[in-house]
Amino acid sequence: DESVPLQVLAGDRWVITRHAESLERLERERENITDQREIGSLRPVEFVVAILDWHLDGFFGVAAQLERLVDRLDEQALSTDRNLLDHLVAMRRRIARARRTASRHSDLYAEIARPDFLPELGEADHALLVEATERLERAIASIANAREMLIGTFDVHMTRTAQRTNDIMRVLTLTSVILLPAVLLAGIMGMNFRVDFFDRPELFWVVIGVMVATAVVTLVVARWRGWL
C-alpha cells in the first residue's frame, strides 16, 4: 500500500538504482543475477528495461492481489456481512491509490518511448522502451479492471440488500394480512350496540374459531401462491 520512489540512472556499462527504502523484489532480483554472467552481455538499455519490468511486475502483482480481495468481497456480498459497505469503500480507496501510483509513471514511460528521446538508439532498443510503455498501460488497465470488479460487487451487495428488504416487507405484509380479519372481527364484536347476538356467551368461541380459521386459510393460500 505504501509506495517507495525508485530512481534509475544508466550509462555505458553501468546502471545505478536509488531508493530510500529496501525494495524486496529488487533485492531478490539482484541476488538472482549476481552469479549470472550473461547479464553482463546485456546492453544498458536492455538492463534498464529489465529493471523496469521488475518495477511493472509490482503493479501486476498489486492488481492480482486486489482482484483476489474483490473476489472475497463477492462472497461476503452474498452473505449477511453488515460491515460490507465499509469494506467496499476502503477497497475503492485502495484501488484508487494504486491506480494513481501507477498513472504517475505514464508521462515518464511515454517520454522514454519517444523517437527523439535518445536518437542514437537502435531500433531494437527503442522497441524495448516502447514495449515497456505498453506494459505499463496494461498494468494500469489491470488495476482499473479490479475497480470494475468492485463496482460489480457493489451491485451484488445492493441487490442482496434489496432482496432482504423485500423478504422482510413480505413477512410484515403477510403478518398484517393474517391479523387483519381477526382485528376486524374484534372491532365489530367490540361495538357498543345492544344486540341479542352479543348476549350469547357461547358465540365467543365461535368468533375465536373464525379468527383462527381465517388465519389458517390465509397461510394456506400464501403457501400455495408461493408467497412463503
Backbone as CSV, one residue per row, in Angstrom:
resi,resn,N_x,N_y,N_z,CA_x,CA_y,CA_z,C_x,C_y,C_z
1,ASP,0.810,-1.208,0.000,0.000,0.000,0.000,0.846,1.263,0.000
2,GLU,2.029,1.188,0.581,2.903,2.362,0.628,3.943,2.240,-0.479
3,SER,3.965,3.213,-1.379,4.899,3.187,-2.495,6.250,3.761,-2.086
4,VAL,7.294,3.269,-2.734,8.662,3.721,-2.479,9.231,4.250,-3.796
5,PRO,9.634,5.513,-3.862,10.192,6.067,-5.101,11.466,5.323,-5.509
6,LEU,11.604,5.089,-6.789,12.767,4.396,-7.344,13.337,5.242,-8.478
7,GLN,14.632,5.531,-8.410,15.322,6.273,-9.463,16.345,5.357,-10.117
8,VAL,16.406,5.415,-11.442,17.317,4.581,-12.210,18.178,5.486,-13.089
9,LEU,19.482,5.350,-12.974,20.432,6.109,-13.775,21.308,5.116,-14.530
10,ALA,21.326,5.235,-15.846,22.040,4.261,-16.670,23.046,4.972,-17.569
11,GLY,24.159,4.311,-17.792,25.183,4.805,-18.705,25.823,3.641,-19.428
12,ASP,26.937,3.896,-20.053,27.633,2.854,-20.795,28.278,1.874,-19.824
13,ARG,27.740,0.660,-19.749,28.254,-0.427,-18.913,28.024,-0.204,-17.419
14,TRP,27.115,0.654,-17.059,26.798,0.809,-15.638,25.339,1.270,-15.478
15,VAL,24.722,0.835,-14.386,23.353,1.208,-14.034,23.298,1.385,-12.523
16,ILE,22.711,2.475,-12.081,22.580,2.761,-10.650,21.098,2.909,-10.328
17,THR,20.666,2.226,-9.262,19.304,2.394,-8.760,19.364,3.036,-7.379
18,ARG,18.447,3.948,-7.125,18.419,4.662,-5.849,17.000,4.610,-5.287
19,HIS,16.899,4.164,-4.036,15.603,4.114,-3.366,15.847,4.285,-1.878
20,ALA,14.964,5.061,-1.227,15.145,5.393,0.188,14.965,4.187,1.094
21,GLU,14.133,3.251,0.693,13.866,2.064,1.497,14.198,0.816,0.690
22,SER,14.362,-0.276,1.411,14.666,-1.532,0.748,13.464,-2.011,-0.062
23,LEU,13.727,-2.407,-1.297,12.692,-2.953,-2.165,12.903,-4.455,-2.268
24,GLU,11.985,-5.191,-1.699,12.161,-6.640,-1.601,12.340,-7.283,-2.976
25,ARG,11.494,-6.907,-3.925,11.591,-7.542,-5.240,12.902,-7.184,-5.930
26,LEU,13.329,-5.937,-5.816,14.570,-5.518,-6.459,15.763,-6.230,-5.830
27,GLU,15.732,-6.380,-4.516,16.816,-7.088,-3.849,16.836,-8.558,-4.254
28,ARG,15.653,-9.130,-4.389,15.577,-10.525,-4.786,16.111,-10.719,-6.203
29,GLU,15.792,-9.804,-7.095,16.300,-9.899,-8.457,17.812,-9.663,-8.502
30,ARG,18.298,-8.777,-7.629,19.747,-8.533,-7.584,20.490,-9.790,-7.169
31,GLU,19.923,-10.502,-6.186,20.554,-11.754,-5.767,20.507,-12.805,-6.878
32,ASN,19.424,-12.789,-7.647,19.296,-13.783,-8.714,20.319,-13.575,-9.833
33,ILE,20.688,-12.322,-10.081,21.579,-12.043,-11.209,23.044,-11.955,-10.774
34,THR,23.306,-12.132,-9.487,24.684,-11.985,-9.012,25.623,-12.956,-9.716
35,ASP,25.183,-14.198,-9.893,26.042,-15.223,-10.483,25.698,-15.504,-11.945
36,GLN,24.901,-14.627,-12.552,24.539,-14.825,-13.956,25.434,-13.966,-14.842
37,ARG,26.425,-14.587,-15.413,27.383,-13.827,-16.213,26.763,-13.277,-17.485
38,GLU,25.697,-13.927,-17.966,25.088,-13.446,-19.206,24.472,-12.063,-19.037
39,ILE,24.195,-11.664,-17.770,23.673,-10.321,-17.546,24.673,-9.271,-18.019
40,GLY,25.941,-9.583,-17.880,26.966,-8.628,-18.292,26.996,-8.378,-19.781
41,SER,26.428,-9.260,-20.562,26.407,-9.077,-22.008,25.233,-8.229,-22.474
42,LEU,24.346,-7.849,-21.560,23.207,-7.017,-21.935,23.645,-5.591,-22.210
43,ARG,23.009,-4.978,-23.159,23.242,-3.562,-23.413,22.593,-2.751,-22.307
44,PRO,23.046,-1.512,-22.036,22.471,-0.709,-20.951,20.962,-0.580,-21.046
45,VAL,20.457,-0.346,-22.257,19.008,-0.190,-22.413,18.291,-1.489,-22.046
46,GLU,18.854,-2.616,-22.432,18.242,-3.896,-22.112,18.186,-4.109,-20.600
47,PHE,19.267,-3.720,-19.914,19.278,-3.907,-18.466,18.300,-2.942,-17.790
48,VAL,18.208,-1.708,-18.292,17.244,-0.753,-17.735,15.820,-1.266,-17.942
49,VAL,15.546,-1.802,-19.120,14.217,-2.351,-19.386,13.936,-3.533,-18.458
50,ALA,14.955,-4.324,-18.151,14.761,-5.423,-17.202,14.357,-4.885,-15.830
51,ILE,14.998,-3.792,-15.398,14.636,-3.183,-14.121,13.202,-2.651,-14.182
52,LEU,12.864,-2.014,-15.308,11.505,-1.507,-15.453,10.488,-2.647,-15.443
53,ASP,10.858,-3.776,-16.001,9.962,-4.939,-15.968,9.732,-5.399,-14.530
54,TRP,10.795,-5.420,-13.730,10.622,-5.781,-12.318,9.694,-4.780,-11.639
55,HIS,9.880,-3.505,-12.001,9.047,-2.432,-11.448,7.582,-2.646,-11.839
56,LEU,7.339,-2.969,-13.098,5.966,-3.175,-13.569,5.369,-4.459,-13.008
57,ASP,6.220,-5.451,-12.748,5.717,-6.679,-12.123,5.047,-6.377,-10.787
58,GLY,5.564,-5.360,-10.109,4.949,-4.969,-8.842,3.524,-4.502,-9.029
59,PHE,3.262,-3.722,-10.092,1.907,-3.255,-10.360,0.987,-4.418,-10.732
60,PHE,1.513,-5.345,-11.541,0.697,-6.507,-11.892,0.399,-7.353,-10.654
61,GLY,1.368,-7.448,-9.749,1.134,-8.180,-8.512,0.066,-7.517,-7.657
62,VAL,0.111,-6.176,-7.593,-0.911,-5.445,-6.835,-2.287,-5.659,-7.457
63,ALA,-2.353,-5.612,-8.801,-3.636,-5.822,-9.481,-4.191,-7.209,-9.180
64,ALA,-3.327,-8.223,-9.201,-3.781,-9.582,-8.902,-4.265,-9.690,-7.456
65,GLN,-3.538,-9.048,-6.538,-3.943,-9.082,-5.130,-5.290,-8.393,-4.935
66,LEU,-5.487,-7.246,-5.602,-6.752,-6.532,-5.485,-7.908,-7.368,-6.030
67,GLU,-7.675,-8.072,-7.124,-8.721,-8.918,-7.687,-9.089,-10.046,-6.732
68,ARG,-8.086,-10.612,-6.066,-8.389,-11.667,-5.090,-9.216,-11.112,-3.930
69,LEU,-8.872,-9.914,-3.471,-9.625,-9.316,-2.375,-11.052,-8.989,-2.799
70,VAL,-11.226,-8.544,-4.040,-12.576,-8.258,-4.531,-13.385,-9.551,-4.632
71,ASP,-12.722,-10.642,-5.020,-13.418,-11.938,-5.061,-13.927,-12.322,-3.671
72,ARG,-13.132,-12.045,-2.644,-13.581,-12.335,-1.278,-14.777,-11.457,-0.908
73,LEU,-14.740,-10.199,-1.357,-15.872,-9.316,-1.085,-17.123,-9.803,-1.804
74,ASP,-16.949,-10.429,-2.975,-18.097,-11.015,-3.672,-18.773,-12.071,-2.805
75,GLU,-17.960,-12.903,-2.172,-18.524,-13.932,-1.295,-19.234,-13.307,-0.101
76,GLN,-18.649,-12.242,0.443,-19.289,-11.563,1.567,-20.576,-10.875,1.138
77,ALA,-20.623,-10.409,-0.125,-21.823,-9.731,-0.616,-23.012,-10.680,-0.676
78,LEU,-22.740,-11.968,-0.840,-23.807,-12.957,-0.893,-24.219,-13.431,0.493
79,SER,-23.488,-13.001,1.512,-23.827,-13.365,2.885,-24.507,-12.179,3.563
80,THR,-24.455,-12.154,4.870,-25.136,-11.091,5.625,-24.126,-10.234,6.372
81,ASP,-23.019,-9.921,5.725,-21.996,-9.095,6.368,-22.485,-7.655,6.455
82,ARG,-22.737,-7.192,7.653,-23.277,-5.847,7.837,-22.219,-4.764,7.632
83,ASN,-20.940,-5.132,7.702,-19.872,-4.148,7.526,-19.321,-4.135,6.100
84,LEU,-20.040,-4.778,5.190,-19.521,-4.896,3.826,-19.370,-3.540,3.164
85,LEU,-20.290,-2.632,3.402,-20.217,-1.319,2.760,-18.936,-0.595,3.154
86,ASP,-18.545,-0.706,4.423,-17.289,-0.091,4.865,-16.103,-0.735,4.155
87,HIS,-16.155,-2.059,3.985,-15.076,-2.757,3.286,-15.013,-2.330,1.819
88,LEU,-16.162,-2.133,1.201,-16.199,-1.706,-0.196,-15.590,-0.314,-0.369
89,VAL,-15.922,0.583,0.546,-15.364,1.943,0.469,-13.857,1.914,0.671
90,ALA,-13.394,1.127,1.643,-11.949,1.020,1.880,-11.242,0.418,0.668
91,MET,-11.846,-0.604,0.055,-11.240,-1.217,-1.121,-11.226,-0.248,-2.296
92,ARG,-12.258,0.545,-2.437,-12.295,1.537,-3.526,-11.156,2.545,-3.369
93,ARG,-10.926,2.991,-2.136,-9.823,3.923,-1.897,-8.484,3.263,-2.179
94,ARG,-8.366,2.000,-1.820,-7.108,1.292,-2.047,-6.825,1.131,-3.540
95,ILE,-7.860,0.789,-4.306,-7.690,0.651,-5.750,-7.359,1.999,-6.378
96,ALA,-8.041,3.052,-5.936,-7.776,4.389,-6.480,-6.349,4.818,-6.188
97,ARG,-5.853,4.496,-4.995,-4.477,4.858,-4.643,-3.482,4.100,-5.515
98,ALA,-3.732,2.814,-5.742,-2.843,2.020,-6.600,-2.868,2.532,-8.036
99,ARG,-4.050,2.906,-8.513,-4.156,3.404,-9.892,-3.438,4.745,-10.041
100,ARG,-3.583,5.614,-9.043,-2.872,6.903,-9.106,-1.365,6.694,-9.098
101,THR,-0.907,5.753,-8.277,0.537,5.492,-8.210,1.059,5.007,-9.554
102,ALA,0.322,4.105,-10.188,0.760,3.597,-11.492,0.662,4.670,-12.569
103,SER,-0.379,5.494,-12.501,-0.580,6.511,-13.534,0.477,7.606,-13.478
104,ARG,1.098,7.802,-12.317,2.140,8.831,-12.215,3.320,8.546,-13.153
105,HIS,3.479,7.289,-13.536,4.618,6.919,-14.369,4.314,7.025,-15.865
106,SER,3.071,7.379,-16.200,2.691,7.410,-17.613,3.525,8.410,-18.394
107,ASP,3.716,9.600,-17.838,4.488,10.630,-18.553,5.929,10.185,-18.762
108,LEU,6.510,9.571,-17.739,7.904,9.133,-17.853,8.049,8.045,-18.915
109,TYR,7.172,7.055,-18.859,7.267,5.961,-19.826,6.976,6.454,-21.241
110,ALA,6.027,7.392,-21.357,5.742,7.946,-22.681,6.938,8.728,-23.211
111,GLU,7.676,9.388,-22.318,8.839,10.178,-22.742,9.960,9.281,-23.247
112,ILE,10.246,8.202,-22.533,11.354,7.348,-22.971,10.998,6.558,-24.227
113,ALA,9.694,6.485,-24.552,9.281,5.777,-25.769,9.259,6.685,-26.989
114,ARG,9.512,7.992,-26.793,9.515,8.916,-27.932,10.733,8.646,-28.831
115,PRO,10.552,8.758,-30.127,11.682,8.501,-31.035,12.862,9.446,-30.823
116,ASP,12.592,10.672,-30.331,13.658,11.654,-30.141,14.212,11.655,-28.723
117,PHE,13.843,10.661,-27.907,14.371,10.625,-26.540,15.881,10.395,-26.578
118,LEU,16.303,9.361,-27.240,17.721,9.093,-27.486,17.843,8.701,-28.962
119,PRO,18.043,9.676,-29.810,18.052,9.384,-31.253,19.113,8.366,-31.662
120,GLU,20.193,8.260,-30.868,21.260,7.355,-31.256,20.938,5.886,-30.965
121,LEU,19.816,5.632,-30.302,19.453,4.249,-30.012,19.069,3.513,-31.291
122,GLY,19.366,2.227,-31.309,18.946,1.406,-32.435,17.463,1.062,-32.353
123,GLU,16.956,0.478,-33.414,15.543,0.135,-33.448,15.193,-0.907,-32.386
124,ALA,16.099,-1.828,-32.135,15.817,-2.875,-31.144,15.661,-2.274,-29.747
125,ASP,16.580,-1.357,-29.386,16.488,-0.731,-28.062,15.235,0.130,-27.958
126,HIS,14.925,0.864,-29.021,13.720,1.700,-28.993,12.468,0.834,-28.857
127,ALA,12.443,-0.316,-29.527,11.289,-1.213,-29.427,11.119,-1.724,-28.000
128,LEU,12.234,-1.948,-27.289,12.149,-2.401,-25.898,11.503,-1.333,-25.019
129,LEU,11.866,-0.072,-25.250,11.275,1.010,-24.467,9.786,1.162,-24.769
130,VAL,9.426,1.037,-26.033,8.011,1.110,-26.401,7.230,-0.028,-25.753
131,GLU,7.827,-1.214,-25.736,7.166,-2.362,-25.121,6.965,-2.144,-23.623
132,ALA,7.940,-1.509,-22.967,7.791,-1.215,-21.540,6.634,-0.250,-21.312
133,THR,6.489,0.740,-22.199,5.379,1.685,-22.078,4.040,0.982,-22.243
134,GLU,3.961,0.096,-23.218,2.721,-0.651,-23.427,2.412,-1.552,-22.232
135,ARG,3.443,-2.077,-21.616,3.232,-2.944,-20.446,2.701,-2.125,-19.271
136,LEU,3.167,-0.887,-19.130,2.623,-0.024,-18.085,1.131,0.218,-18.325
137,GLU,0.757,0.455,-19.561,-0.654,0.671,-19.865,-1.485,-0.558,-19.507
138,ARG,-0.936,-1.744,-19.765,-1.656,-2.961,-19.397,-1.767,-3.102,-17.884
139,ALA,-0.722,-2.677,-17.162,-0.771,-2.740,-15.697,-1.854,-1.804,-15.154
140,ILE,-1.922,-0.590,-15.708,-2.964,0.349,-15.277,-4.340,-0.204,-15.600
141,ALA,-4.461,-0.834,-16.771,-5.748,-1.436,-17.144,-6.121,-2.574,-16.198
142,SER,-5.136,-3.326,-15.733,-5.409,-4.422,-14.801,-5.937,-3.886,-13.476
143,ILE,-5.352,-2.789,-13.011,-5.838,-2.175,-11.775,-7.242,-1.612,-11.980
144,ALA,-7.461,-0.988,-13.164,-8.800,-0.466,-13.464,-9.824,-1.600,-13.533
145,ASN,-9.391,-2.774,-13.989,-10.302,-3.922,-14.043,-10.738,-4.328,-12.635
146,ALA,-9.825,-4.220,-11.668,-10.209,-4.513,-10.279,-11.290,-3.538,-9.808
147,ARG,-11.202,-2.287,-10.261,-12.228,-1.302,-9.903,-13.577,-1.681,-10.518
148,GLU,-13.560,-2.138,-11.776,-14.805,-2.576,-12.402,-15.390,-3.778,-11.659
149,MET,-14.518,-4.683,-11.231,-14.998,-5.828,-10.452,-15.632,-5.363,-9.141
150,LEU,-15.033,-4.328,-8.528,-15.573,-3.816,-7.271,-16.953,-3.205,-7.488
151,ILE,-17.148,-2.521,-8.614,-18.465,-1.962,-8.923,-19.493,-3.092,-9.045
152,GLY,-19.081,-4.193,-9.671,-19.968,-5.347,-9.754,-20.297,-5.906,-8.378
153,THR,-19.308,-5.922,-7.487,-19.554,-6.393,-6.119,-20.550,-5.494,-5.405
154,PHE,-20.418,-4.175,-5.628,-21.355,-3.229,-5.014,-22.774,-3.473,-5.537
155,ASP,-22.896,-3.755,-6.834,-24.220,-4.057,-7.392,-24.805,-5.316,-6.757
156,VAL,-23.955,-6.330,-6.572,-24.427,-7.556,-5.925,-24.883,-7.262,-4.503
157,HIS,-24.115,-6.440,-3.793,-24.461,-6.087,-2.416,-25.793,-5.355,-2.367
158,MET,-25.985,-4.382,-3.268,-27.238,-3.631,-3.272,-28.413,-4.526,-3.651
159,THR,-28.193,-5.439,-4.607,-29.255,-6.371,-4.979,-29.617,-7.284,-3.816
160,ARG,-28.585,-7.761,-3.124,-28.809,-8.627,-1.967,-29.536,-7.872,-0.857
161,THR,-29.156,-6.616,-0.635,-29.816,-5.797,0.384,-31.281,-5.567,0.022
162,ALA,-31.530,-5.269,-1.258,-32.915,-5.074,-1.702,-33.720,-6.353,-1.545
163,GLN,-33.094,-7.495,-1.813,-33.796,-8.766,-1.665,-34.159,-9.013,-0.201
164,ARG,-33.207,-8.739,0.704,-33.517,-8.922,2.126,-34.635,-7.980,2.561
165,THR,-34.608,-6.746,2.042,-35.671,-5.801,2.378,-37.020,-6.293,1.877
166,ASN,-37.030,-6.830,0.661,-38.276,-7.371,0.115,-38.773,-8.555,0.939
167,ASP,-37.847,-9.399,1.397,-38.255,-10.537,2.228,-38.885,-10.069,3.533
168,ILE,-38.275,-9.035,4.124,-38.816,-8.503,5.386,-40.199,-7.894,5.154
169,MET,-40.324,-7.107,4.069,-41.613,-6.487,3.783,-42.670,-7.544,3.465
170,ARG,-42.273,-8.640,2.822,-43.223,-9.700,2.517,-43.738,-10.345,3.797
171,VAL,-42.821,-10.583,4.755,-43.237,-11.179,6.025,-44.161,-10.235,6.782
172,LEU,-43.806,-8.942,6.809,-44.640,-7.971,7.511,-46.011,-7.838,6.860
173,THR,-46.035,-7.837,5.513,-47.315,-7.732,4.808,-48.189,-8.951,5.073
174,LEU,-47.572,-10.134,5.022,-48.338,-11.350,5.268,-48.860,-11.386,6.700
175,THR,-48.035,-10.919,7.638,-48.483,-10.864,9.033,-49.680,-9.932,9.180
176,SER,-49.629,-8.808,8.481,-50.758,-7.868,8.538,-52.018,-8.477,7.938
177,VAL,-51.842,-9.207,6.815,-52.999,-9.844,6.184,-53.594,-10.906,7.092
178,ILE,-52.759,-11.650,7.803,-53.265,-12.687,8.704,-54.029,-12.080,9.875
179,LEU,-53.501,-10.977,10.415,-54.123,-10.385,11.601,-55.294,-9.477,11.263
180,LEU,-55.393,-9.005,10.032,-56.448,-8.051,9.687,-57.858,-8.604,9.901
181,PRO,-58.181,-9.822,9.440,-59.544,-10.325,9.698,-59.852,-10.444,11.183
182,ALA,-58.861,-10.884,11.973,-59.090,-11.009,13.417,-59.335,-9.640,14.041
183,VAL,-58.568,-8.645,13.607,-58.752,-7.291,14.136,-60.121,-6.754,13.734
184,LEU,-60.536,-7.048,12.496,-61.844,-6.586,12.033,-62.968,-7.220,12.852
185,LEU,-62.888,-8.538,13.064,-63.915,-9.203,13.864,-63.924,-8.682,15.303
186,ALA,-62.714,-8.500,15.856,-62.656,-7.988,17.229,-63.258,-6.592,17.317
187,GLY,-63.044,-5.779,16.288,-63.638,-4.444,16.297,-65.149,-4.482,16.200
188,ILE,-65.644,-5.377,15.329,-67.097,-5.484,15.200,-67.734,-5.999,16.483
189,MET,-67.118,-7.054,17.051,-67.674,-7.631,18.269,-67.537,-6.698,19.462
190,GLY,-66.670,-5.720,19.361,-66.494,-4.810,20.495,-67.329,-3.550,20.404
191,MET,-68.190,-3.436,19.393,-69.031,-2.241,19.276,-70.092,-2.206,20.384
192,ASN,-70.403,-1.028,20.863,-71.336,-0.844,21.996,-72.767,-0.675,21.475
193,PHE,-73.274,-1.733,20.871,-74.673,-1.763,20.464,-75.365,-2.931,21.178
194,ARG,-76.599,-2.681,21.640,-77.355,-3.720,22.338,-78.079,-4.572,21.305
195,VAL,-77.431,-5.666,20.939,-77.996,-6.622,20.009,-78.044,-7.969,20.705
196,ASP,-79.140,-8.714,20.465,-79.298,-10.016,21.131,-78.120,-10.941,20.851
197,PHE,-77.444,-10.733,19.726,-76.308,-11.584,19.349,-75.195,-11.531,20.388
198,PHE,-75.027,-10.325,20.974,-73.947,-10.143,21.944,-74.295,-10.706,23.330
199,ASP,-75.515,-11.108,23.512,-75.920,-11.657,24.804,-75.726,-13.164,24.874
200,ARG,-75.110,-13.764,23.879,-74.897,-15.217,23.853,-73.400,-15.495,24.041
201,PRO,-72.976,-15.821,25.265,-71.546,-16.025,25.555,-70.918,-17.148,24.750
202,GLU,-71.700,-18.158,24.366,-71.098,-19.279,23.659,-70.570,-18.878,22.282
203,LEU,-71.064,-17.763,21.757,-70.589,-17.316,20.435,-69.162,-16.756,20.490
204,PHE,-68.671,-16.511,21.706,-67.280,-16.023,21.824,-66.300,-17.016,21.196
205,TRP,-66.529,-18.301,21.501,-65.622,-19.312,20.963,-65.811,-19.494,19.459
206,VAL,-67.010,-19.214,18.989,-67.239,-19.260,17.542,-66.429,-18.187,16.835
207,VAL,-66.411,-17.000,17.417,-65.637,-15.898,16.827,-64.144,-16.223,16.859
208,ILE,-63.694,-16.777,17.976,-62.289,-17.169,18.063,-61.963,-18.202,16.996
209,GLY,-62.864,-19.156,16.804,-62.643,-20.181,15.781,-62.591,-19.587,14.389
210,VAL,-63.464,-18.619,14.132,-63.447,-17.951,12.824,-62.114,-17.225,12.606
211,MET,-61.623,-16.585,13.658,-60.330,-15.886,13.542,-59.207,-16.862,13.205
212,VAL,-59.165,-17.980,13.936,-58.121,-18.973,13.701,-58.257,-19.578,12.312
213,ALA,-59.485,-19.896,11.907,-59.701,-20.488,10.582,-59.289,-19.524,9.475
214,THR,-59.598,-18.238,9.658,-59.205,-17.245,8.656,-57.688,-17.147,8.538
215,ALA,-57.004,-17.191,9.663,-55.544,-17.133,9.648,-54.953,-18.351,8.953
216,VAL,-55.531,-19.538,9.236,-55.034,-20.765,8.613,-55.262,-20.731,7.106
217,VAL,-56.446,-20.309,6.690,-56.738,-20.224,5.250,-55.787,-19.247,4.573
218,THR,-55.508,-18.124,5.218,-54.576,-17.141,4.644,-53.186,-17.738,4.470
219,LEU,-52.706,-18.488,5.460,-51.398,-19.131,5.364,-51.370,-20.173,4.251
220,VAL,-52.457,-20.944,4.130,-52.515,-21.970,3.084,-52.495,-21.332,1.703
221,VAL,-53.271,-20.280,1.525,-53.291,-19.590,0.231,-51.935,-18.974,-0.080
222,ALA,-51.292,-18.368,0.922,-49.977,-17.762,0.705,-48.937,-18.815,0.328
223,ARG,-49.042,-19.984,0.981,-48.124,-21.068,0.648,-48.391,-21.593,-0.757
224,TRP,-49.627,-21.689,-1.131,-49.995,-22.193,-2.459,-49.542,-21.231,-3.564
225,ARG,-49.639,-19.932,-3.309,-49.244,-18.947,-4.308,-47.733,-18.687,-4.319
226,GLY,-46.994,-19.304,-3.406,-45.552,-19.116,-3.372,-45.095,-17.853,-2.694
227,TRP,-45.942,-17.285,-1.855,-45.542,-16.072,-1.134,-44.664,-16.377,0.068
228,LEU,-44.636,-17.621,0.484,-43.810,-18.031,1.632,-42.687,-18.932,1.156
